[in-house]
Amino acid sequence: MLNYEAVRHWDFGAISHAYTQRDTMLYALGLGMGADPLDDGELRFVFEKDLQAVPTMATVLGSPGFWWRDPRTGASWVKLVHGEQTVRLFRPLPVAATLVATNKVLSITDKGEGKGAIAVIERELRDEQSGEVLATGRNVTFLRGDGGYSKLGGQSDPGPEPLPSVPERPCDIEVSLPTLERQALIYRLSGDYNTLHADPTVARAAGFERPILHGLCTYGMAAHALLRAVCKYDAARIRSVAVRFTAPVTPGETVRFQFWDAGNGVFHLRASVDARKAVVLNNGLIELA
């Protein structure tokens, strides 16, 4: 059973994360950037000349790892899924730096027996030398096997505010990005070594025909699509990216990203794999400078 008190007050400690230009380029390659080595825009993320960091790289910096597996949480960790992700940038990420991450559980909401529970975890990234806050992130985790825990004494917090729906009109911009058959194997080198994304045996045991792409890789691809279509590959323009994960992507599939311009630098986002008629990202909200 989920241990509300243990999870709600989990001490992650300060996490120091040093990364280099190589890590910055590897993250971008894991998103599929550099597929056209003659594209000057993409080269700004995968080649050291005028190098920039993809803003969503903040999701792989300062991670506490898969801490849900710790038996003290009481969570049915094999059934949890990543529900939503938000990143907010206060200035562009350096291409190499040492950051200090502070992770905190903000809330745990019991949706009821058979309906699961929702946990919200916040991360703050500071530059180690200056102490400046560079970015914050919010991870919403759906604990499918832990609904009803509050009946046995655990508390239940108010749930997170829902992300807005996309407009009910044709989108303003579309960008299709292919994924590589080996893309999950590249992306995992940025820090997420969950074997679901690499080991066919583990993937089949989880109900998939083959290893699936990391949701945060699809999330980073959404930033790539926006950088290409709207930002002229200027990473400094992206201030925040929020999405809901609705279905996995299989490596080798093409993802179609749709954007609705809401004005004042705000865009709504949805992403689909048309070959399966599957919406993989939804309720996306992006803010640009």
C-alpha positions in Angstrom: 0.0 0.0 0.0 1.2 3.5 -0.8 2.8 5.1 2.2 1.5 8.7 2.1 3.7 10.1 4.8 6.9 8.6 3.5 6.3 9.7 -0.1 4.9 13.1 0.7 8.0 14.0 2.8 10.6 12.1 0.8 14.1 13.5 1.2 15.8 13.5 -2.1 18.7 15.6 -0.9 20.5 18.1 -3.1 21.6 16.5 -6.4 24.7 17.9 -8.2 24.7 17.3 -11.9 27.7 18.2 -14.0 27.3 17.9 -17.8 29.4 18.8 -20.8 28.9 19.9 -24.4 29.1 16.2 -25.3 26.0 15.5 -23.1 24.2 18.4 -24.7 24.8 17.1 -28.2 24.0 13.5 -27.2 20.6 14.6 -25.8 19.8 16.4 -29.1 20.9 13.4 -31.1 18.6 11.3 -29.0 15.6 13.4 -30.1 16.6 12.8 -33.8 18.2 16.2 -34.4 21.0 16.1 -36.9 19.1 13.8 -39.2 19.9 16.3 -42.0 23.6 17.1 -41.3 23.4 20.0 -43.8 20.6 21.7 -41.9 22.2 24.7 -40.2 19.4 25.0 -37.7 19.8 21.4 -36.4 23.6 21.6 -36.4 23.3 24.3 -33.7 22.3 21.5 -31.3 24.6 18.6 -32.4 27.8 20.4 -33.3 30.0 22.4 -31.0 30.1 25.5 -33.3 27.5 28.0 -31.9 26.1 25.1 -29.8 22.8 25.5 -28.0 21.0 23.3 -25.5 17.5 22.0 -26.4 15.4 23.6 -23.6 13.7 20.3 -22.7 17.1 18.9 -21.7 16.1 20.2 -18.2 14.1 17.0 -17.8 17.2 14.8 -17.7 19.3 17.1 -15.4 19.2 16.5 -11.6 16.9 13.5 -11.7 16.6 11.4 -8.5 16.3 8.2 -10.6 13.6 5.6 -10.3 13.1 6.2 -6.6 9.6 4.8 -6.7 11.2 1.3 -6.6 12.3 1.9 -3.0 10.1 -0.4 -0.8 9.6 2.5 1.7 7.2 4.2 -0.8 4.8 1.2 -0.7 3.9 2.1 -4.3 3.0 -0.5 -7.0 5.9 0.9 -9.1 5.4 -1.6 -11.9 2.1 0.0 -12.7 3.0 3.7 -12.6 3.1 5.8 -15.8 4.3 9.3 -16.5 1.2 11.4 -16.9 2.3 15.0 -17.6 5.4 17.0 -17.8 6.1 20.7 -17.6 9.4 22.6 -17.8 9.8 26.4 -17.3 13.0 28.1 -18.3 14.1 31.4 -16.7 17.1 31.7 -19.1 18.6 29.4 -21.7 20.3 26.3 -20.4 24.1 26.5 -20.6 25.7 24.0 -23.0 27.9 22.8 -20.2 27.6 23.5 -16.4 27.2 22.0 -13.0 23.7 22.4 -11.6 22.2 21.6 -8.3 18.7 20.1 -8.3 16.1 20.2 -5.5 13.3 17.7 -5.9 10.1 17.8 -3.8 6.8 15.9 -3.7 4.1 18.6 -3.9 1.0 16.5 -3.6 -0.5 13.0 -3.7 -4.1 12.6 -4.7 -6.2 9.4 -4.1 -8.6 9.0 -7.0 -10.3 6.0 -5.4 -10.0 2.2 -5.4 -9.5 1.0 -8.9 -8.8 4.5 -10.2 -5.3 5.0 -9.0 -3.5 7.9 -7.4 -1.7 11.0 -8.7 1.7 12.3 -7.4 3.2 15.7 -8.4 6.9 16.2 -8.1 8.7 19.5 -8.6 12.3 20.0 -9.5 14.3 23.2 -9.3 17.6 23.6 -11.2 20.2 26.1 -9.9 23.6 27.1 -11.3 26.1 25.8 -8.7 28.4 28.8 -9.0 25.9 31.7 -9.1 23.0 30.1 -7.3 20.7 31.4 -10.0 17.5 29.4 -10.8 17.7 28.3 -14.4 14.6 26.1 -14.7 11.8 24.4 -12.8 10.0 21.2 -13.8 6.8 19.4 -12.8 6.3 15.7 -13.2 2.8 14.3 -12.8 2.9 10.5 -12.1 -0.2 8.3 -12.4 0.1 5.5 -9.8 -2.4 3.1 -11.4 -2.1 0.4 -8.7 -2.4 2.7 -5.6 -6.0 4.0 -5.6 -7.9 3.7 -2.4 -4.9 4.0 -0.1 -6.5 6.9 1.9 -9.2 4.5 3.3 -6.5 3.0 5.4 -5.3 6.2 7.0 -3.3 8.0 4.4 -4.2 11.6 3.4 -5.2 12.8 0.0 -4.2 16.2 -1.4 -6.1 18.3 -4.0 -5.1 17.2 -7.5 -3.2 19.3 -10.0 -4.9 21.8 -12.2 -5.8 20.2 -15.6 -3.9 21.3 -18.7 -6.1 23.1 -21.3 -7.7 21.3 -24.2 -6.5 22.1 -27.7 -8.9 24.4 -29.7 -11.7 22.7 -31.7 -10.6 24.1 -35.0 -7.9 23.2 -37.6 -4.4 23.7 -36.4 -2.2 26.6 -37.6 1.1 24.6 -38.0 2.0 21.0 -38.6 5.4 19.4 -38.4 6.1 15.7 -39.0 9.3 14.2 -37.5 10.4 10.6 -38.1 11.9 8.5 -35.4 14.8 6.1 -35.9 14.5 2.4 -35.2 17.4 2.8 -32.7 16.2 6.1 -31.2 15.3 4.8 -27.8 18.8 3.2 -27.5 20.4 6.7 -28.2 18.0 8.7 -26.0 18.5 6.4 -23.0 22.2 7.4 -22.9 21.0 10.8 -21.5 20.1 9.0 -18.3 16.9 7.1 -18.4 18.0 3.4 -18.5 14.6 1.8 -17.9 14.9 -1.5 -19.7 11.4 -1.2 -21.1 13.0 1.0 -23.8 15.8 -1.4 -24.7 15.1 -5.0 -23.8 12.5 -6.8 -26.0 11.8 -9.4 -23.3 10.9 -6.7 -20.8 8.8 -4.9 -23.3 6.8 -8.0 -24.2 6.3 -8.7 -20.5 4.8 -5.2 -20.2 2.4 -5.9 -23.1 4.3 -4.2 -26.0 5.5 -5.9 -29.1 8.9 -4.3 -28.8 10.7 -1.6 -26.7 8.9 1.8 -26.8 10.3 5.3 -27.0 10.6 7.3 -23.8 7.7 9.7 -23.3 10.3 12.4 -22.5 11.9 11.8 -25.9 8.6 12.5 -27.6 8.3 15.5 -25.4 11.7 16.8 -26.5 10.7 16.2 -30.1 7.8 18.6 -29.6 10.3 21.3 -28.7 12.3 20.4 -31.8 9.2 20.7 -34.0 8.5 24.2 -32.5 12.1 25.3 -32.8 11.9 24.4 -36.5 8.5 25.8 -37.3 8.3 28.9 -35.2 11.6 29.8 -33.5 14.1 29.6 -36.4 16.1 27.2 -34.1 16.6 29.9 -31.4 16.4 28.0 -28.2 16.2 31.2 -26.1 12.7 31.7 -27.3 11.2 28.7 -25.5 10.0 29.7 -22.0 7.9 26.7 -21.0 6.6 23.4 -22.4 3.7 21.4 -20.8 2.1 18.2 -22.1 0.0 15.2 -21.2 1.3 11.8 -22.3 -1.5 9.8 -23.8 0.1 6.9 -25.7 3.6 5.6 -26.4 5.6 5.9 -29.7 7.3 2.9 -31.2 10.8 3.7 -32.6 10.6 3.9 -36.4 7.2 5.7 -36.4 6.6 9.2 -37.7 5.1 11.7 -35.2 2.9 14.6 -36.5 3.0 17.7 -34.2 0.1 20.1 -34.5 0.3 23.7 -33.1 -2.5 26.2 -32.5 -1.4 29.9 -32.2 -3.3 31.5 -29.3 -1.4 34.8 -29.6 1.1 36.5 -27.4 3.6 33.7 -27.9 1.3 31.0 -26.6 0.7 27.8 -28.6 -1.4 24.7 -28.0 0.0 21.3 -28.9 -1.1 17.8 -29.9 1.0 15.0 -31.4 -0.2 11.9 -33.2 1.1 8.8 -34.9 -1.2 8.7 -38.0 -0.3 5.1 -38.9 -2.0 3.9 -35.7 -4.5 6.8 -35.4 -3.0 7.3 -32.0 -2.7 10.6 -30.1 0.6 10.4 -28.2 0.8 13.9 -26.7 -2.2 16.1 -25.8 -3.3 19.2 -23.9 0.1 20.8 -24.7 0.7 24.4 -23.8 3.9 26.2 -24.9 5.0 29.8 -24.1 7.6 31.7 -26.2 9.5 34.8 -25.5 
